[in-house]
Structure formats: C-alpha cells, structure tokens
C-alpha cells in the first residue's frame, strides 16, 4: 500500500478490476487534479483531508472529511480534488474475500424475500454518501500507517482492519436489502433510488438530531413530497420520522447520562428537546425511570 | 527458494525457564498477555469466557488484541490442540495452523513455532511469509526476554507507531 500522486493513480480498464488482495490507493495533488473515469471494484472512498467531487455513474457527490462514499463493483468512477491539501484514500477489497464473507453471512442469516434476486457482489443499495464516524477515520488512518510500516504482523493487522470495515459494509448491505424489500417497489432501479434517499435522510437525522428538524426538512433532504416521504419512511423502517428523531435524541441523552456529569436540563437541551418535563416524561416512558434516577441506577451497577 | 517453501516457516528460540512456565505462557489467557497480547479472550465450546489463569483447551475460540492498536485490530481463531505439557496449536492469519512444540536440546528448553499452510499465490505469498515470520520473530524474542529477565520489550503507547515492538 503506497501513496500515489494523482498522475500515477492506477487507471483501470473498462471492466471491473479483480483485486487479489486488499488495495489502498492514496491520491494527493493540487486543486483541480483529476482521476479520470474508470470502472471500479467494490470499495470505500474517504477524504482524509480537504474536499473532492466524485462522479459515480450519473451522480455527482461532494465528499469532505465528514463523509465517505461506498463504491459498488462495476460503477464508473472519477473524481476531482477541490483543495491543495486534499488526500483521498480509496480502499478496494479483495474480491475473493468479499464473496467469502458475504456467503458466510448468508449462511447464518434467514432467507428473506427478494434476497436471492440480488447478487452477492451487488452493493448498489449502499453506494451513496455516508456520514463519517470516528471509528472508520481511525481505521483508515491505521491502514495508511500500516501500509509502509515495519510493525510486527503489519500486513496481518492491516487485513484485520480491512476485514472489520468489510464486515460492517456487508452487514449494512444485508440490512439495506431487507429494508428495501419493505418498500414494496417492483422496479429495481426505483427501489434502489428510493432506498438511497431514505437511508440518506435516516443518517442525516442521526447526525443532526440535536437540531430542530421538521417533516418538511427531512422530506427535502430525501427530495420527496412530504406525504410520500412519510409513507415510505414508515414502510421501510417501521417507525415515523418523528418517532425516529425522538428515539435518536433519547439514545443520545442516555449516553450522556451514563458518561458525563452534565445536569439533566443541559442534556435535555443539548440533545434537541425544548422542554425538560416532556423530555423527562418521554425518557421515563422509554427507559422505565426518570433521567436522574436512571443515572444513579446505572452508576450503582 | 522453491515455491512450496513459502508455504511454511519454522522458528526456534532457546528459553531458560521451566517447561511448565513456558507452556502456561502460551496456554493461558493471562500468560499470553504477559509477552504477546494486550487482551486475550478465550471462550470454551459452550461460549463461556475463560479467566486469565484457566488452561486453554482444544476447541476453545479466541479473540486477540495487541498493544498499540485499537479493538478493531482483532484476530479470531480456534485452538486446535493443547496437551497441557509441551504441545499447543491454533489457527492464525488466514486460518493457517501454528504449532508450538517444546523440547530439550543441549540442556536448554527449545520453543519451536511452525506456521504452515500459507497461501502460495503470486500476489500474497511473500506478504504472508515475510509478514508473519517477522512478527513471530519479535514476539518469540520477547517471550524469552520476559521469561528470563522480566523485561517486556513491547511498545504499549498508541501514539508511537511504525516500530517492530508492536
């Protein structure tokens, strides 16, 4: 694994590459540098610093340090660096291992309707922009360090990190398949497009739940009509967007109660609730105890 | 070097310590944490976690974590054999079997490690052979150091990277 300037970036042919080992490509270059269109393998693209604009099939997606992109095998990919300090890391998975892990997951999971219709190599449902998490950033940082490292078992450790990323991706794809089936849309292209929009809103709610969010805004993120969005979200996730938002806020509050000494009123406001009594009442209904009592109980255990 | 010679390697180290102490350094969770791992989690066939001084047995599964690395760097495998005396075997990288033998030679205890079944394909043969053997060389040296002098050579600081000691 090495860091390549854009000019030396591996340019693939017009058929998907078959990587016999995990491959981490790193791209650095000045603002405006371009990696031309090529057919990609299954991978994850992360912007470690700066910004880049990706063109994947017909979509144009801006990625910065707060987001990452899953790339499906066979997709047409190109990207442009938008700042002088941009560093893009593109991890392509070992084709054989991804198939192996996928089949392993299949064996331990229940058969779901529609599952058999989707190839084990198809990750089109999760091929969209995702919000970055601390753990993935740390994993990519580690991969870049291990690539040229003299550390003991460095390649084995890199494999472990890659496998952990791939496990999460396969698991997410599996859930995406299950959820997309609930949309009850026959046409695959429509199903994929709708699922991606709903998944993007779901992630957006998780990452912005401390802000005031209304149905109109959420529907706007999904680029869907309000009522259509409400109906589809509920169908897919078996919960209304509003209740999902409340659940995310309560989960965040529970974490803060357990891990910090912040006052209940401060936690209430920081997770996005306006009123302490309604927060207390919602919390009690969900966790069986009022926030203060819940915290004391948790600490006793 | 012929192609099939990349499929396994053998390493030997002489250790001046009692055989049972050396065996327990491999075959108990606590023993492994003294010279090799940050955290060694073993579970028996029923899935019950083993305490640090409980002997590891055939069929146990493990999760291994290293100093200097977060928990996302985890190796999972199975104990293939443990005779309670001088033989211990487990799956490791790419599920390759690693066998530990202990025997006397010229009045000293020899710990012999053999990792076999390494992939032979053009793209990854070197990576596994060199990477794994180089890793074991450091840890076997550390086993000797810990058991003979008590000095643990491992780097335990997360902020210090790219060193052979982690």
Interface residues (C-beta under 8 A of the other chain):
Chain A: X20 X21 X135 X138 X139 X142 X145 X148 X149 X150 X151 X152 X153 X154 X155 X156 X157 X159 X160 X161 X164
Chain B: X66 X68 X69 X70 X72 X73 X74 X75 X93 X121 X123 X124 X127 X128 X131 X132 X134 X135 X138 X139 X161 X162 X163 X164 X165 X166
